[in-house]
């Protein structure tokens, strides 16, 4: 029988911190008129503080909708820039590439979620651990090396194109054992549509890091910090079927 499969997200899961998001927004703001840039950056600061609730402070209905509907801070920057300020996609792509390169620099403050990495290290013998991220490989591998966690995973899938890319990865990974026992697969991440929904769709488990309390859909467990989900990961690794189904029987809301 193949080992259980634990799929792990990167931004907001393995590492966290708002400095890269602020940098991403600042690079985009460089292309805007001064007043727009100030309003844009102020709105992003409100989002980082309050999440979707920041929409209430906006008098612009388009900007309010962009903030309210954003699942995470990266998405808030992209959505607000595109919808409220008509920033071209090419500008945002260039800004994102600059941000990922800056993250490789030790001057960029990035917090590794050490308790999660310690737990992953403990589970390496019990489960196959795969990092699946939308970040491009040419910047992701140097960043993992800089953070000292390049060897923390059994496999690294960069430039995944989640959520559909995660769906394709799961289909490739679901051999006969996992197809018959989908609870032997668990995905942990902070973006429901990208990280959790594709797993739940195939009957697998989802550990949702819900920073802003969005409760976007069913999950085996949900918490505002990765640290609060570590008992869930350990229980799943010890008994995947019981650990996954326990969350489903509890209304799939898990911990809050």
Beta strands, then each sheet from edge to edge (+ up, - down):
strand 1: 4-8
strand 2: 15-16
strand 3: 111-112
strand 4: 127-132
strand 5: 155-157
strand 6: 185-189
strand 7: 205-209
strand 8: 221-223
sheet 1: 5+ 4+ 1+ 6+ 7+ 8+
sheet 2: 2+ 3-
end
